[in-house]
Amino acid sequence: MSGGPAGRGGPGGSWPWGGVRPFSINTKLGALVVVSVLITTGLSVIAVHTKTELRFITVFSMIATLLITQFVAHSLTAPLDDMNAVARSISHGDYTRRVRENRRDELGDLAQTINVMADELEAQDRQRKELVANVSHELRTPIAGLRAVLENIVDGVTRADPETMRTALKQTERLGRLVETLLDLSRLDNGVVPLKTRRFEVWPYLSGVLKEANMVASARAGMASGSGSHTRTDVHLHLDVSPPELTAHADPERIHQVVANLIDNAVKHSPPHGRVTVRARRGDRPDSLELEVLDEGPGIPRTEWHRVFERFNRGNVNRPHGPGSDGGTGLGLAIARWAVDLHGGRIGVAESERGCRIRITLPGTPSVPS
């Protein structure tokens, strides 16, 4: 907000070229003094030429000056009353009211600043409500399932056999993964996740990530899918690294988190027996890296590109998820964005003839100034 309204003038209401803005409050007060002096002087001259008594001239001067002063004062205090009412509404949680921006002085700048603040508070309040609603929804499903299993055991409807306990374990694992994901986001937000960067070979590293994704999917096949882990085994994962000896400089654990979440998201959106490709290329700087994860799903509409990495955003396509997918929580891509931001890199949706293409750019080793 600090770079918004104040940009129209320099400190103290000055324009960028150093002069005072023509409609500033200082200018209006100066004009009030000048007009009052001119009125008094003009009436004095008239009194001299017409031989009018001085007391009448004094009364007329005072009345004229008071009327002009009242007009100027009202023009300054009326916007302040409006701002006070809007600020009071904001303090009570009503972020819908705005101040009219019809002035070209410091009060106009203040009105613009208050409106920007109200916009930001309204957006934060909306995100907070969405966060609470979505977290409540995500937690309710595994808790309800686990409660139903335990109630059946307690009531004697079912026995505590291995199959029943495995069902309870599925819900517990899903609940644990969701809580772990939320904790990851909290740590990233608070900046308490230190980066442990080092140089590593990209091919064996990404090959291990893909193998782990396949192993996890196979182990969980037939179980209820959870937050951040797909259960489909019909999607083929393909790795494309060029050159084969490519190296990168980053935090392997955090990049593993990014790639795993992107693969999970791509698999969920893939058609039956689809293909997900993880592509790695050398960047512009030493040990920099360009990663791409491509799928053959329905893709993401261009109007949704800017919202892809928002928390709990599940997309807005006709058939957003492949067979056997519960849609996830919408947290995976948010975690991927924060992990890339920690590296000072970039992540976003790129053009693709088919499906979705997520592109990541990691800066590599920082350049040493000469």
N, C-alpha and C positions, 0 to 999 in steps of 0.2 A: 504493500500500500504506500510505502514511503516514496516510491518513484512515480506515483500516479498524478494526482492533482497538482502537486507542487511543481511539476514539470512545466506548467504554463508560465511560470515566473520564477525569478531567483529569490533569494532570501529577502524577507521584508516586503514582498509584493513587487519585486522589480522584474522587468522583462529581461530576456537573455542579453539584450544589447546594453544593459546598464541603466536605462531610464526607468522612471516610476510608471507603472501601468496607468492608463488614462482613467480607469474606473475604480481605482483602489479607494479604501476607506479614508486613507490620509488625504487623497485628492479631494474627496467629497467634503471632509471637514475643513480643509483649506478654502474650498469654494464657498462654504457657508460663512466663514469669517469675512472673506472678500465681499460677498453680496451684502452682508450686514453693514459693513463699513460704507459701501457704495450707497446703500439706502439712506443711512444716517447723513452722509455727506450731501446726497441729492436733496433731501428734505431741508437740510440746513441752508443750502443755496436758495431753495424756493422760499424759505422763510425770510431771507435777507431781501429778496427782490419783491416779495409781496407784503413785507412788514407784518408777517404772522408772528404771534407770540411764541416764544421759545418753548413754553410748557406744552403747547399743542404739538409742536414738532417732536418733542421728546416722547410724548405719549404715542404718537403715530409710529415713531421709530421703534419703540419697544414692542408694539403690537405686531408690526411687520416682521421684526426679528424673531419674536416668539413663534409666529406662524411658520416661518421658514424652518426654524430649529425643530419644531414639532414634526414637520413633514419629514425632515432628514432623519430624526430620531426614530420615527415609526418605520421608515424604510430599513433601518439597521436592526431594530429590535424584533420586528415581525418574523424575519427568517430565524432568529435565535429561538423564538417561541416554537416555531415549527420543528427545529432541530431538537429542542428539549423534549417535545412530545414524541418524536421518533425514537430518541435515545431511551426514553422511559418505556416505550413499547418493547424495544430490544432487550432492556434489562428484565422485562417480565416474560421473555421467551417468544415474543411476536416479532418475527424477522421479515414480515411481508411489507411493512410500511417503508416508504422512501421519502427523502427530502427533495423538494422541487429544485432543480438546477437551472434557474433562469437568471442568474446574476453573473457578472464578469468581474467580481472583486474577491477579496479574501473570504467572504462568506460563501461565495459560490464554490471556491476551492474546498472549504470546510464541508459544504453539502455533498460535494462529490466524494470526499474522503469517507464521510459517514455512510453514503450509499454503497461504496466499495466494501466497507467493513460489514455492512448488513448482508451484502451478497455472500461474502466469505463465511459469515456466521451461519447463514441459512444453509449453505452447502455443507458445512461441517455438521450441523444439526441433522440434516437429511442423511448424511453418511453414517452418523452415529445410530440413528434409528434403523437404517438398513442393516448395519452391522449387528445390532442386538436381535433384530428379527431373523436374520439369516443364521446367526450362531444358534439361536434358540431352535430354529427348524432343524439344523444339522445335528444338534445334540439330542433332540427329541426322538429321532428315528432309532438310533442304536439303544438308547435308554429304554424306550418302549419295548423293543424286541427282547432285550435282556430281562426286563421285568416280567414279560409274558412267559418266558422260559422258566424263570425262577418260581413264579406263581403256580405254574402247572406242576412243578416238582413238589412244592410245599403242599398243594391241594391233593396230591396223589393222582393227578390226571396222567402224568407221564413219570417214568422212572429216570433216575439220574444215571442213565447209561452213557457210554462213550459218545454215541451219536448226539444225544441231547446236550451233553456238555460241550461238544464241538460247536453246536449252534450258539450256545452262550459265549463261547470263546470268540467266535466270529464277531459278534456284536461288541464284545469288550475290546478286541483288536481295532475295530473300526473307530470306536470311541477314543481309544488311545492315540490313533493316528491323527484324528481331528484335533485333539488337544495339543499334540506335539506340533502340528502345523501352526496352530494359533500362537504357541510359544515361540516358534521360529520367527513369525511376523513381529511379535512383541520385541524380541531381541534385536531384530533388524531395525525396527523403528527407534529403539533407544540407543542404537549405535554401540551395543555391547558385544557385537560379534567381530572379533579382530580378524584381520586377513593374514593368513600364513602363506605368503606367496613363495613360489619356487619354480624352477625350470623343470619341465617334464616333457616326455615324448607323447605326442598327441595320439598316434595310432594305437599303441597298447593301452593307453588310458581310456580312450573312447570305446575300444573293443571290450574292455572290462565292464564299462557302464552298460553297454548293450547286452552283454551276457548276463549281468545281474538282473536287468529288466526282464529278460526271457525266463530266468530261473524263478523270479518272484511271481511272474504271471503263471507259470506252470504249477508252482506250489499252491497258488490260490485259485486255480481253475475249479469252477464248480462252487466256490464260496461266494458270499455276498461281497460285492466290490466295495472298497472303502475309499477314504479320502486320500488321494495322492498315489494310489496303486491300482493299476488296471489288472483285469483278470482274463483278458482275451489272449488266446494262443494262435488264432488264425491269421494274425497280422505279421507280415515278414519285416524284420528290422534289417536295414542295409547301411553299411558304413562306407563312406567315400572320403579318403584323406589323401591330399596331394600337396606337396610330394610326400612319399611314405615316411621320410625322416623328419617331418615337420615337428618343431618344438614350440612350446608356448611358456609364458611366464605368468602364473596366476595362482590362486588358491585352489588346489585340486578338489578339496572337500566342497567348497561353495560351487564350483563349476559342475561337480557331480550332481549337486542339488538342482542346478539350472537345467542340465541336460535331461536328468531323470524326470523332472516335472514336464518338460516339453515333450519328451517321448510319451509319457503317460497321457498327456492331452491329445497328442496326435493319434495315438492308438485308439482312444475312446471315440474319436471322430472319424476313424477310417471305416470304409465299407468292408463287408465280409471278404476275407482273403486279400486285403489291401496291403500296401507297402508304405513303410515309413523310412525315409532316408535321412541320415545324419551326415552332413557334409562339412569338411574342415579345409580351410585354405589359409595361406600366409597373408598377414595384413601388411600395411604400409611401413610399420615401424619394426625394430628388432623384437623378435619373440611375440609380436602381436598376432592375434588370431581372429579369423572370421568363421563363425559357425552358423550353419543353417539346418533347420529341422523341417522337412517337407512331408506332407501326407497327401492322400488321394481322396480326402473327404469332401464335404460340400463347400468348404472354404468359408471365409469371413467377409461379409459385405463391407465395402469400403467405408460406409457410414459408421461402422462399428469398430474400425481400426483403433481409434483413439481411446476406446473403452475396454480393449481386450485385457489390459493388465490391471484393471481396477479390481479391488477385492470383491469376491462373491459375484463377479460378473460371469454368467454362464453362457453368454452369447445370445444371438437373436436370429437364428436360422430355422428353416422349416423342420429339419431333422438333425438336431445338433449332436446327437450321440449315436454311436454304433451299437450293434447288438450286444446285450449283456452289460451295458454301461448304465450306471445310475446318475451320470452327469457330473459327479464330483461336487466339490464345494465352491469352485471358482477361486480357490486360494493359490493353486499351483503356479499360475502365471504371475500373480502378484509377488510371490516369493522369488520367482526367476528374475523379475524386474529389479527387485531390491538387491539381490545378490550381484547382478551385473552393475548396478549403480555403485555398489561398494568398490568395485574394481575401476570405476571411472569410465566404464564402457557404455555401449548403446544396445538397446534391444527394441525390435519393432516388427511389424508385419510388412512383408515385401511383396511385390508383384509376383503372381504365379499363374501359369496357364491352367493349372488344375490344383484343386485342394488349397491348402494353406501353407505358406512359407514364413517361418519365423527366423529372422536374421539377428545374430549377435556379433558385436565387434568388441574385442578386448584390446586395450592399449598396449599390453606387454610391459617390457621393462621401461621405466621412466628415463627419458633422455637426460644426460648429464650436461649442464651448461658449460660451455668452454670459456 
